[in-house]
Amino acid sequence: MKAVNTMAINLLRSNAFSKLPRAFFSILIFAILGLPGLPFFSASAQAAETTLNKALDLASDAREAARLHIPVLVLYSLPGCPYCESIRRSHLMPMQAASEKNTPRRAIIRQVDLKSSLSMIDFAGQRVSHGQFAQAQNIKFAPVVAFYGKDETPLTDPLMGAMLPDFYSQYLDDALATATLKLIPPNSAK
């Protein structure tokens, strides 16, 4: 690599290219120095996209959530969406991992991909695609985090977009608490 660098510097110092536009030099330097490492760099710089448990049977999930008095939390996502990835990685994956351990579950967490043709069962027990379900819920962009009870009725306003990243945990906790309070049976409050 040192020989390539020396060759590029010597080439630029020579007068051979003095009549070419300055932009040509930038392209030439990039071609000589940048291209060989570019595929390796881009592959290592991009982390694999994470995913939550895909929504496959929301009717069954809703019955289980009702039994546990917790909401069904649905992340509406798009492939390649950096904001969706941030919410998954920083907030929902840790919550899902905690629920798989011995900590009490706070929600049943599922992911619906807006453009996907993946088949699922909606809250009413009907077979639809992820895309059809998102459209029926009037979800037009991602990310959206919505909270549902035993049916399709939202328990609280959805979290739309990435909002302020520094405060997203608080937004999520507040919405989850509001949704959960609506599921507590009236006679269990003491």
C-alpha positions as CSV (number, residue, x, y, z in Angstrom):
1,M,0.0,0.0,0.0
2,K,2.9,2.3,0.7
3,A,4.1,1.9,-2.9
4,V,0.7,2.9,-4.2
5,N,0.6,6.0,-2.0
6,T,4.1,7.0,-3.1
7,M,3.1,6.4,-6.7
8,A,0.0,8.6,-6.3
9,I,2.0,11.4,-4.7
10,N,4.7,11.3,-7.4
11,L,2.0,11.3,-10.1
12,L,0.4,14.4,-8.6
13,R,3.7,16.2,-8.3
14,S,4.5,15.8,-11.9
15,N,3.2,18.3,-14.5
16,A,1.5,15.6,-16.5
17,F,-1.9,16.5,-15.2
18,S,-1.5,20.3,-14.8
19,K,-4.1,21.1,-17.5
20,L,-6.8,18.9,-16.1
21,P,-9.5,20.2,-13.8
22,R,-9.0,20.0,-10.1
23,A,-12.0,17.6,-9.7
24,F,-10.2,15.1,-11.8
25,F,-7.5,14.8,-9.2
26,S,-10.0,14.1,-6.5
27,I,-11.5,11.3,-8.6
28,L,-8.1,9.9,-9.5
29,I,-6.9,9.9,-5.8
30,F,-10.1,8.2,-4.8
31,A,-9.8,5.6,-7.5
32,I,-6.2,4.8,-6.6
33,L,-6.5,5.0,-2.8
34,G,-10.1,4.5,-2.0
35,L,-11.7,1.9,-4.3
36,P,-9.7,-1.2,-3.3
37,G,-10.8,-0.9,0.4
38,L,-14.3,0.4,-0.3
39,P,-16.2,-3.0,-0.5
40,F,-14.5,-4.2,2.7
41,F,-15.2,-0.9,4.5
42,S,-18.8,-0.7,3.6
43,A,-19.5,-4.3,4.5
44,S,-17.8,-3.9,7.9
45,A,-19.4,-0.5,8.6
46,Q,-22.9,-1.7,8.1
47,A,-24.2,-3.8,11.0
48,A,-26.9,-6.4,10.2
49,E,-30.4,-5.2,10.7
50,T,-32.0,-6.6,13.9
51,T,-35.5,-7.8,14.0
52,L,-38.1,-8.4,16.7
53,N,-40.5,-11.3,16.7
54,K,-42.6,-10.9,13.6
55,A,-46.4,-10.6,14.0
56,L,-47.8,-14.0,12.9
57,D,-50.9,-14.4,15.0
58,L,-52.1,-11.2,16.8
59,A,-55.3,-12.8,17.9
60,S,-53.4,-15.4,19.9
61,D,-50.9,-12.7,21.1
62,A,-53.9,-10.6,22.3
63,R,-55.4,-13.5,24.2
64,E,-52.1,-14.1,26.0
65,A,-51.7,-10.4,26.7
66,A,-55.2,-10.2,28.2
67,R,-54.4,-13.1,30.4
68,L,-51.3,-11.4,31.7
69,H,-52.9,-7.9,31.8
70,I,-50.2,-6.4,29.5
71,P,-50.5,-4.7,26.1
72,V,-49.5,-6.0,22.7
73,L,-46.8,-3.6,21.5
74,V,-46.5,-3.5,17.7
75,L,-43.5,-1.8,15.9
76,Y,-44.5,-0.9,12.4
77,S,-41.2,-0.9,10.5
78,L,-39.6,-0.7,7.0
79,P,-36.5,-2.5,5.9
80,G,-33.4,-0.2,5.9
81,C,-35.1,2.4,8.1
82,P,-32.4,3.7,10.4
83,Y,-35.0,5.2,12.9
84,C,-36.7,1.8,13.1
85,E,-33.4,0.1,13.7
86,S,-32.5,2.6,16.4
87,I,-35.8,2.0,18.2
88,R,-35.5,-1.8,17.9
89,R,-31.9,-1.9,19.0
90,S,-31.9,0.6,21.8
91,H,-35.4,0.2,23.3
92,L,-37.4,-2.8,22.1
93,M,-34.8,-5.5,21.9
94,P,-33.6,-5.0,25.5
95,M,-37.3,-5.0,26.6
96,Q,-37.9,-8.3,24.7
97,A,-34.7,-9.8,26.0
98,A,-35.7,-8.9,29.6
99,S,-39.1,-10.6,29.2
100,E,-37.4,-13.8,28.0
101,K,-35.5,-13.9,31.4
102,N,-37.1,-14.1,34.8
103,T,-38.3,-10.5,34.8
104,P,-42.1,-9.9,34.4
105,R,-43.2,-9.2,30.9
106,R,-44.2,-5.6,30.2
107,A,-45.7,-6.3,26.8
108,I,-45.9,-8.8,24.0
109,I,-43.7,-7.2,21.4
110,R,-44.3,-7.8,17.7
111,Q,-43.0,-6.3,14.4
112,V,-45.1,-5.6,11.4
113,D,-43.3,-4.7,8.2
114,L,-45.3,-2.1,6.2
115,K,-44.3,-3.4,2.7
116,S,-44.1,-7.1,3.5
117,S,-46.3,-9.8,2.0
118,L,-45.6,-12.0,5.0
119,S,-48.9,-13.7,6.0
120,M,-50.3,-13.1,9.5
121,I,-53.5,-13.4,11.5
122,D,-54.9,-10.1,12.6
123,F,-56.7,-9.3,15.9
124,A,-60.1,-10.5,14.3
125,G,-58.6,-13.8,13.3
126,Q,-58.4,-13.0,9.6
127,R,-55.4,-13.9,7.5
128,V,-53.8,-10.8,6.0
129,S,-50.3,-9.7,4.9
130,H,-48.2,-7.4,7.1
131,G,-48.7,-4.7,4.5
132,Q,-52.5,-5.1,4.4
133,F,-52.6,-5.0,8.2
134,A,-50.6,-1.8,8.4
135,Q,-52.8,-0.3,5.7
136,A,-55.9,-1.3,7.7
137,Q,-54.4,0.4,10.8
138,N,-53.8,3.6,8.6
139,I,-50.0,3.3,9.2
140,K,-48.4,5.3,6.4
141,F,-44.8,5.7,7.6
142,A,-42.3,4.1,10.0
143,P,-41.4,3.8,12.7
144,V,-44.7,3.7,14.6
145,V,-45.0,2.0,18.0
146,A,-48.7,1.1,18.8
147,F,-50.2,-0.5,21.9
148,Y,-53.2,-2.8,21.7
149,G,-55.4,-4.7,24.2
150,K,-57.4,-7.8,23.5
151,D,-58.7,-6.4,20.3
152,E,-57.7,-4.0,17.6
153,T,-58.5,-0.9,19.7
154,P,-55.4,1.2,20.6
155,L,-54.9,1.6,24.3
156,T,-53.0,4.9,23.9
157,D,-51.7,7.2,21.2
158,P,-49.0,5.6,19.1
159,L,-45.4,6.8,19.2
160,M,-44.9,8.2,15.7
161,G,-41.4,8.7,14.3
162,A,-38.2,8.6,16.2
163,M,-39.1,11.7,18.2
164,L,-36.3,13.1,20.4
165,P,-33.8,10.2,20.8
166,D,-32.6,11.3,24.2
167,F,-36.2,11.2,25.5
168,Y,-37.5,8.2,23.6
169,S,-37.1,5.8,26.6
170,Q,-39.4,8.1,28.6
171,Y,-41.9,8.4,25.8
172,L,-42.0,4.6,25.5
173,D,-42.3,4.1,29.3
174,D,-45.1,6.6,29.6
175,A,-47.1,5.1,26.7
176,L,-46.5,1.6,28.1
177,A,-47.7,2.6,31.6
178,T,-50.8,4.3,30.2
179,A,-51.6,1.3,28.1
180,T,-51.0,-1.1,31.0
181,L,-53.2,0.9,33.4
182,K,-56.1,0.4,31.0
183,L,-55.7,-3.3,31.2
184,I,-55.8,-3.7,35.0
185,P,-59.1,-5.1,36.2
186,P,-61.1,-2.6,38.3
187,N,-61.5,-4.9,41.2
188,S,-57.7,-5.6,41.5
189,A,-56.9,-2.0,42.5
190,K,-56.3,-1.8,46.3
